[in-house]
Amino acid sequence: MRLFLALAALAVPTGALVLSSSARPAAEARAAAADKYEVDLVHSSVLFRASHMGLSHTWGRFDKFSGSLTYDEKDPAACSVRLEVDAGSVNTGDAGRDGHLANNDFFSAKQFPKIRFASSKVSAAGEGKLKVDGELELLGIKKPLSFEITKVGAGEFPMDKSYRIGFDAQFTIDRTEFGMKYATGPGQPDPVLLMVSLEAIRK
């Protein structure tokens, strides 16, 4: 299974890199030289796996999201990623459950319609891999998040001659740390596995 990026927002614009003022000009020059990409929704996925009362696992996805990234194979510090997910697009294959997940017990999609991730630092993590540090925003709560992404491939897409690149990532978050505590006991964590598979088109 191709994985998200696992998150990943899973993206480039402002705020993608957090830098001191003295380092900013050099970093901006690197970012300007890096290739810019826009996530292709049709060929990308944001998936999750959550426990159902400790009895089994429920799998789901988000049907609507967008993102962008910059990538420089020779300069990881010039890379960045941003991802924005529509919380109300949660899809587990059951309309009743999806409606419950979108309400105030879980994603509170009307009050907090977007789930966001933006990188602050990208570094090398071995051949074909990058380590991404950034911030995840869920239910209006922002938490630091770090994970590895794996480059799947890159090249010209024969159907329209666009140049594309793909990444996979996966990571785990504790939903209770973001205030999502429905069906959990006091102080009881509830880890959720997130998987992101992104295909992006060079602009």
C-alpha positions, 0 to 999 in steps of 0.5 A: 500500500502506498502511504501518505506523504505520511502526512503528510500533509501532508507544500511550500508557501510562506512559513514553510521554513522557520529561520533566523533573520541572518539565515533567511536570505540564503534559505530563501535563495535555496527555496527559490532554486528548488522545484515547486509542486502541487499535490494531485488529489486524484493520485494521492491518499490520506488514510487512517487506522483507528482502534474500535473499542480495542476490539478491531481496527477501523480504516478510513480516508479523507476525500478532500485535501490539498497541498504543495511542496518544494523539492531539491534532491541535492539540498534537503534544507530547501525542501518543504511540505504543506497539507490541508485536509477537509475534516468533513470529508472523512470517509469510512464507507458508512454514512452513519459513522462518517456523520458521527466522526464529523460531529463534535465527538470527534472532528468537530468539522463545522467549528474546525473545518481544516486539519493542517500540517506545515513543515518547519525543517527538512533534513536527510534521513538516508538514501531516498528518505527525508526527515520532516519536522513541523506542526500538525493542527487538529481541532484548533490545537497545534502540536509538533510532529516529526516523521520520515518520508520516502521518495517513491519515484519521479518522472514524466507522466506520459498522459500529459507530459507533466513532471511528477514526484511521489512520496510516502509517509506514515506516523502515529498521533494520540488523538486525545492530545488534541482533545478528541477524547470520546470513548476513552477513559481518563488519561487513556491514550488512543493512538491513530495511525496515519498514512499519506501517499502524495503524487505532486505535479511540478509547476 
